[in-house]
Amino acid sequence: MSEAIQAKTRLHDVIREGRIVTEHHPWPRAVVSRESWCRVTGLLATGEWTLLGLWAEREQVHMALEDNGELGVLSVVCEDKRFPSVGQSHPPAMRLERAIRDLWGLEPEGLADARPWLDHGKWNLPHRIAAAAGPTRVAESYAFLPAEGESLHQIPVGPVHAGIIEPGHFRFTANGEAVVRLEARLGYAHKGIERLMEGAPLDRVVALAGRVSGDSTVAYALAFARAIEAAHGIDVPQRAVWLRALMAELERLANHFGDIGAICNDAAFAMMHAQCGHLREQVLRVADKCFGHRLMMDQVVPGGVKRDLHSEGKAHIGSLSAEIRKRFPELVELYDNTASLQDRTVGTGILSANLAGQFGCGGYIGRASGRTFDARRSPGYPPYDTLQFETPVRQEGDVDARIWIRIREVDQSLALIDQILPELPPGPIAHPLGTLVAADGREGMALVEGFRGDVLVWVRTGADGTVERCHLRDPSWFQWPVLEAAIEGNIVADFPLCNKSFNCSYSGHDL
């Protein structure tokens, strides 16, 4: 099929060709033929559509897609435990397919990289989720990709690091100080979250969803809650909807302050680290006073929220906003006017707009490289459809641009909080759920904007209300690979700076 014809194909056309799953909400899902699946793979390769997620269960593989603002899920049945590889022509799918092989034993036909991903050769089961118990296997050495050239040497870093951070291994191939290739090996933080969710009651699954990546607990809990609510047609009280947005923006503020300070610290500018760390601490303390937990963990639940915001809490948040507005501009000016700091961040770790678009990078990583996507706008969800805010975008794609995106998002979060507080509607904060019983079972999906980017959750509940299958996709799945590209040509000493400017989640990726 020619590119001209492919360009006319739309997601809804492909969905209509398949068998539509009527119990899937709010966007359609269809089981399609292998031919249709391969045709969509070609569309992804040309950049027509964006891959949002790729996951599996015992007999099917599912692919979430975005086409010019339209969302949907395509599924293909895996005959003989095989399915056509998406990664063979669309690189962002490669690690997702390697994870599917590890977890489910399904083989992506045509996948160029057959190395394991999450499975480090120490699992008792050959396929963590799908297989029956088997003998313990012996771990094998991981075959890092080679690099050719004169005077090259390798530098292994991790998985244990000098700081209190999560584990990950980075293999540098360098010529002197210049990085020729970086390859990451992740999966050390694999916890089996999705397997733990299978067959579990709703309250157990809610708690697990909020613990996929602790710094994004509100985003994950909100995405899971919205997926359940979509599946079962649950109306959430308006006050709860607005409180959720308030918590999400407080989470965004805390993480952006932490990131800005940590990036500057990796450039040997400790003053910014200390000052931004103080602002982050103030946000966390206010969150604890208002919602009973510094990270606001377990506060967003299907049907609403657990804890209301009272007048005293409003006063705390108002004082916090005033303090940030007083102190943060001084720190921004300090960053902008410190030549030694600018020398480290400007032009360092450049991610091209083409690569950011190809991988569908969200959050500050995508927006620093010209990608405007923001799940709060498209597909959008309340109350953001009634709030005024901007999505800051830059084109440079370097460490400096990623810092400035965070700075501008701090401004926007403060503006959103200013709109939310006086407009909080009265009324209840939760809809009583009881037992989610549906004779035919239900499926739901949600896309929520976390501080790193878009978090996707897909869930299926059974007739008894328990969770049959849940998939949670962190934005880091599409951000880790492009970090490897962004560091090439930089010096080894700039890797901590680049890495922190990306701040991908290990735990969210490894599940």
C-alpha positions in Angstrom: 0.0 0.0 0.0 1.4 3.4 -1.0 2.0 6.2 1.6 -0.7 8.3 -0.1 -3.3 5.6 0.5 -2.0 4.9 4.0 -2.3 8.6 4.9 -6.0 8.4 4.3 -6.6 5.5 6.7 -7.9 6.5 10.0 -8.1 4.6 13.3 -11.9 4.5 13.3 -11.8 2.8 9.8 -9.6 0.1 11.1 -11.7 -0.4 14.2 -14.9 -0.7 12.1 -13.2 -3.5 10.1 -12.6 -5.6 13.2 -14.9 -7.2 15.8 -15.8 -4.4 18.2 -15.7 -5.2 21.9 -18.9 -3.5 23.2 -18.0 -3.6 26.9 -14.8 -1.4 26.4 -15.1 2.3 27.4 -14.6 5.2 26.8 -12.7 4.6 23.6 -13.4 1.7 21.3 -11.5 -1.6 21.1 -11.6 -4.0 18.2 -10.1 -7.5 17.6 -8.5 -7.2 14.1 -7.0 -9.6 11.6 -3.2 -10.1 11.3 -3.4 -8.2 8.0 -5.0 -5.1 9.7 -2.5 -5.3 12.5 0.4 -5.3 10.0 -1.2 -2.4 8.1 -1.3 -0.3 11.3 2.3 -1.2 12.0 3.1 0.5 8.7 1.2 3.6 9.6 3.1 3.9 12.9 6.3 3.6 10.9 5.4 6.6 8.7 4.6 8.7 11.7 0.8 9.0 10.9 -0.2 7.6 14.3 1.3 7.5 17.8 1.8 4.3 19.8 0.4 4.8 23.3 0.8 1.3 24.7 1.4 -2.4 23.8 0.6 -5.2 26.2 -0.6 -8.7 26.3 -2.6 -11.4 28.0 -2.7 -15.1 27.5 -4.1 -15.3 24.0 -4.1 -11.7 22.7 -1.9 -8.7 22.3 -3.4 -5.2 22.6 -2.1 -1.9 21.1 -3.4 1.5 22.2 -3.1 4.2 19.5 -3.7 7.9 19.0 -4.6 9.3 15.5 -5.0 13.0 15.3 -6.7 13.2 18.7 -8.7 10.0 18.3 -7.9 7.1 20.6 -8.6 3.4 20.3 -7.3 -0.1 21.1 -6.6 -2.8 18.5 -6.2 -6.5 19.6 -4.9 -9.4 17.7 -5.3 -13.1 18.6 -2.0 -14.9 19.0 -2.3 -18.1 17.0 0.4 -20.6 18.2 1.5 -17.9 20.7 2.8 -15.7 17.9 1.9 -12.2 16.6 3.3 -9.8 14.0 6.0 -7.6 15.5 5.3 -3.9 15.7 8.9 -3.2 16.7 10.3 -4.6 13.5 9.3 -1.3 11.8 8.5 0.9 14.7 11.4 1.0 17.3 9.4 2.4 20.2 7.6 -1.0 20.4 10.7 -3.1 20.7 11.2 -3.1 24.5 7.5 -3.5 25.0 7.5 -6.6 22.9 10.6 -7.9 24.6 8.7 -7.5 27.9 5.7 -9.3 26.4 8.0 -12.3 25.5 9.3 -12.4 29.0 6.0 -12.1 30.8 3.7 -14.1 28.5 5.8 -16.3 26.3 4.2 -14.7 23.2 6.6 -14.4 20.2 6.7 -11.2 18.1 7.4 -12.4 14.6 10.1 -10.4 13.0 11.4 -8.6 16.1 15.1 -7.9 15.5 16.1 -7.8 19.1 15.3 -11.1 20.8 17.2 -10.5 24.0 15.2 -10.7 27.3 14.2 -7.4 28.9 12.5 -7.8 32.3 13.6 -11.4 32.8 17.2 -11.4 34.1 17.4 -15.2 34.0 16.6 -15.6 37.7 12.9 -16.2 37.6 11.6 -19.6 38.7 9.1 -19.4 35.9 10.2 -19.2 32.2 7.3 -16.7 31.6 6.5 -14.8 34.8 2.7 -14.5 34.3 1.6 -17.1 31.8 3.5 -20.3 32.6 3.3 -23.1 35.1 6.0 -23.5 37.7 9.3 -24.9 36.3 12.9 -25.4 37.4 15.1 -22.4 38.4 17.1 -21.2 35.5 20.7 -20.1 35.5 21.3 -16.4 34.7 23.0 -15.7 31.5 25.3 -12.8 30.6 23.4 -9.9 28.9 24.7 -9.3 25.3 25.1 -5.5 25.0 25.1 -4.2 21.5 28.6 -3.8 20.0 30.2 -0.6 18.8 33.0 -0.5 16.3 35.9 2.0 16.0 39.4 2.7 17.1 40.4 3.5 20.7 37.0 2.6 22.2 36.5 1.5 25.8 33.5 0.5 27.9 32.4 1.9 31.2 29.9 -0.1 33.2 27.8 1.9 35.7 25.3 0.3 38.1 22.9 -1.3 38.8 23.8 -0.2 42.3 24.5 3.6 42.4 26.2 6.0 44.8 23.0 7.7 45.8 19.7 6.5 47.2 18.1 5.8 43.8 16.6 2.8 42.1 18.7 0.2 40.3 19.6 0.3 36.6 22.7 -0.6 34.6 24.3 1.7 32.1 26.9 0.5 29.6 28.9 3.3 28.0 31.1 2.9 25.0 33.4 5.9 24.8 36.2 7.3 22.8 38.2 9.2 25.4 35.5 11.2 27.2 33.1 11.3 24.3 30.1 8.8 24.5 29.8 6.7 21.3 27.0 4.6 22.6 25.0 4.2 25.7 22.8 1.2 26.4 20.7 0.8 29.5 19.6 -2.5 31.1 16.5 -2.1 33.3 14.1 -4.5 35.0 15.9 -4.7 38.4 12.9 -3.1 40.1 10.3 -5.6 38.6 7.7 -6.3 41.3 5.1 -8.2 39.4 2.5 -5.5 39.9 0.2 -6.7 37.1 0.3 -10.3 38.3 -0.5 -9.2 41.9 -3.6 -7.4 40.5 -5.1 -10.4 38.8 -8.1 -11.7 40.7 -7.6 -9.2 43.5 -10.5 -7.1 45.0 -10.8 -3.5 44.0 -9.3 -2.0 47.2 -6.2 -4.1 46.9 -5.7 -3.1 43.2 -6.2 0.6 44.0 -3.4 0.4 46.5 -1.1 -1.4 44.1 -1.8 1.1 41.3 -0.8 4.0 43.6 2.5 2.3 44.3 3.7 1.6 40.8 5.9 4.8 40.9 5.7 6.6 44.3 6.5 10.1 42.9 3.5 9.7 40.6 1.0 8.1 43.0 -1.7 10.7 42.3 -1.4 10.3 38.6 -1.5 6.5 38.7 -4.4 6.4 41.2 -6.3 8.9 39.1 -5.7 6.9 35.8 -6.8 3.7 37.5 -9.8 5.3 39.0 -10.8 6.9 35.7 -10.4 3.5 33.9 -12.7 1.8 36.4 -15.2 4.6 36.3 -15.2 4.5 32.5 -15.7 0.7 32.5 -18.7 0.8 34.9 -20.2 4.2 34.0 -19.6 5.7 37.4 -20.4 9.4 37.9 -17.8 11.1 40.1 -19.0 14.0 42.3 -17.8 17.4 41.0 -16.1 18.3 44.2 -14.0 15.1 44.0 -13.1 15.9 40.3 -11.7 19.3 41.3 -9.9 17.9 44.4 -8.2 15.3 42.2 -6.9 18.1 39.9 -5.7 20.0 43.0 -3.7 17.0 44.2 -2.3 16.4 40.7 -1.0 19.9 40.5 0.5 19.7 44.0 2.3 16.5 42.9 3.5 18.2 39.8 4.9 21.2 41.8 6.8 19.0 44.3 8.4 16.9 41.6 9.4 19.8 39.3 11.0 21.6 42.3 12.9 18.4 43.1 14.1 17.9 39.5 15.2 21.5 38.9 17.3 21.5 42.1 18.8 18.0 41.4 19.7 18.9 37.8 21.6 22.0 39.0 23.2 19.9 41.7 24.6 17.6 39.0 26.1 20.7 37.5 27.8 21.4 40.8 25.5 24.2 41.7 24.3 23.1 45.2 22.6 26.4 46.1 19.8 25.7 43.7 19.5 22.2 45.0 19.1 23.4 48.5 16.6 26.2 47.7 14.4 24.1 45.4 14.6 21.2 47.9 13.2 23.6 50.5 10.3 24.6 48.2 9.6 20.9 47.5 9.5 20.2 51.2 7.0 23.0 51.7 4.7 21.4 49.1 5.0 18.0 50.7 4.2 19.4 54.2 1.1 21.2 52.9 0.0 18.1 51.1 0.3 16.2 54.4 -1.7 18.8 56.3 -4.5 18.9 53.6 -4.7 15.2 52.6 -3.1 13.2 55.3 0.0 12.0 53.4 3.0 13.8 52.0 2.7 12.1 48.6 -1.1 12.0 48.9 -1.0 8.3 48.5 -4.3 6.4 48.6 -6.4 9.6 48.5 -7.7 9.1 44.9 -10.0 6.1 44.6 -12.6 4.9 42.1 -15.7 7.0 42.7 -14.0 10.0 44.2 -11.5 10.9 46.9 -11.0 9.8 50.5 -10.4 13.1 52.2 -12.0 16.5 51.8 -10.3 19.9 51.8 -11.5 22.3 54.5 -11.1 26.0 55.0 -7.9 25.5 57.0 -6.4 23.5 54.1 -7.3 26.2 51.6 -5.4 28.6 53.8 -2.4 26.4 53.8 -2.3 26.1 50.0 -2.9 29.8 49.6 0.1 30.5 51.9 2.2 28.0 49.9 1.3 29.6 46.6 2.3 33.0 48.0 5.6 31.7 49.3 6.5 30.0 45.9 5.6 33.2 44.0 7.9 35.2 46.2 10.9 32.9 46.2 10.8 30.9 43.0 11.3 33.9 40.5 14.6 34.7 42.4 15.8 31.1 41.8 14.8 31.3 38.2 16.8 34.5 37.8 19.8 32.9 39.6 19.7 29.9 37.2 19.4 32.1 34.1 22.2 34.4 35.1 24.8 31.9 36.3 27.2 31.5 33.4 28.9 28.4 34.7 25.5 26.7 35.1 24.4 27.7 31.6 27.6 26.4 30.2 26.7 22.9 31.5 23.0 22.8 30.5 22.7 24.8 27.2 23.4 22.5 24.2 23.8 19.4 26.3 21.9 16.2 25.8 19.9 17.3 22.7 16.8 15.2 21.8 15.7 15.9 18.3 12.1 16.8 17.5 11.9 13.9 15.1 12.9 11.3 17.7 10.6 12.8 20.3 7.7 12.6 17.9 8.6 9.0 16.8 8.6 7.8 20.3 5.6 9.8 21.4 7.6 11.3 24.3 5.3 13.1 26.7 5.8 15.6 29.5 8.8 17.9 29.8 10.9 15.6 27.6 8.6 15.8 24.6 7.6 19.5 25.1 11.3 20.5 25.3 11.7 19.1 21.8 8.6 20.7 20.2 5.9 18.0 20.9 2.8 19.7 22.3 0.9 16.7 23.5 -0.7 17.1 26.9 -3.3 14.5 28.1 -5.1 17.2 30.1 -6.0 18.8 26.7 -6.2 15.9 24.4 -8.0 13.6 24.9 -8.7 15.8 28.0 -10.6 15.2 31.1 -12.4 17.3 33.7 -12.0 19.7 35.3 -9.2 20.8 32.9 -11.7 21.3 30.1 -13.0 24.3 32.1 -9.7 25.6 33.3 -7.4 28.1 31.6 -3.8 27.0 31.2 -1.0 26.8 28.7 1.2 23.9 27.6 4.7 25.4 27.4 6.8 24.2 24.5 10.4 24.7 23.4 12.4 23.6 20.4 16.0 23.3 21.6 15.6 19.8 23.1 18.6 20.2 25.5 18.9 20.0 29.3 18.3 23.8 29.5 15.0 23.4 27.6 13.9 20.6 29.9 14.6 22.9 32.9 12.6 25.8 31.4 9.7 23.6 30.6 9.6 22.6 34.3 9.9 26.3 35.3 7.0 27.3 33.1 4.9 24.3 34.3 5.4 25.5 37.8 3.8 28.8 36.8 0.9 27.0 35.1 0.3 24.7 38.1 0.2 27.8 40.4 -2.3 29.4 38.0 -4.4 26.2 38.0 -4.4 26.0 41.8 -5.5 29.7 41.9 -8.5 28.7 39.7 -9.4 25.5 41.6 -9.4 26.8 45.1 -12.2 29.5 44.8 -14.2 27.3 42.4 -14.3 24.1 44.4 -18.0 23.0 44.1 -19.8 21.9 47.3 -21.2 18.4 47.8 -20.0 14.9 48.4 -16.4 13.7 47.7 -17.2 10.1 46.7 -19.8 8.0 45.0 -20.4 4.8 47.0 -19.4 1.9 44.8 -20.3 -1.2 46.7 -19.4 -4.3 44.6 -18.8 -3.7 40.9 -20.9 -6.5 39.5 -21.5 -6.7 35.8 -22.8 -9.9 34.2 -20.6 -9.6 31.2 -17.6 -8.0 32.8 -16.3 -4.6 31.8 -13.2 -3.0 30.3 -12.0 0.6 30.7 -9.0 2.8 29.8 -7.7 6.1 30.9 -4.9 8.5 29.9 -3.8 11.0 32.6 -1.1 13.6 32.6 1.4 13.0 35.3 4.5 15.2 35.9 6.6 13.0 33.6 4.0 12.7 30.9 1.0 10.6 30.1 0.1 7.6 32.2 -2.0 4.9 30.6 -4.2 2.4 32.5 -6.3 -0.4 30.9 -8.4 -2.6 33.2 -10.8 -5.5 32.8 -13.1 -6.5 35.7 -14.9 -9.8 35.9 -18.5 -10.6 36.7 -17.8 -10.7 40.4 -16.2 -7.3 40.5 -12.6 -8.4 40.9 -9.9 -7.3 38.5 -9.1 -9.9 35.8 -6.4 -7.9 34.0 -4.8 -4.5 34.5 -2.0 -2.9 32.5 -0.3 0.3 33.6 2.1 2.1 31.2 4.5 4.7 32.6 5.7 7.4 30.2 9.3 6.2 30.9 8.7 3.3 28.5 9.1 5.8 25.6 11.6 8.1 27.3 14.4 5.7 28.4 15.3 4.7 24.8 15.7 8.3 23.6 18.0 9.1 26.6 20.4 6.8 25.0 20.3 8.8 21.8 20.5 12.2 23.6 23.7 11.4 25.4 25.6 10.3 22.2 28.4 12.8 21.4 28.3 14.3 24.9 31.1 13.6 27.5 30.7 10.9 30.1 30.7 13.5 32.9 27.5 15.0 31.5 25.5 11.8 31.7 24.3 12.5 35.3 23.1 15.9 34.1 21.3 14.4 31.1 19.9 11.5 33.0 18.4 13.8 35.7 17.0 16.1 33.1 15.0 13.1 31.8 14.3 11.7 35.3 12.7 8.5 33.9 11.2 6.2 36.4 12.8 2.8 37.1 10.0 1.5 39.1 7.2 2.7 36.8 9.0 1.1 33.9 9.9 -2.2 35.5 6.5 -2.7 37.1 
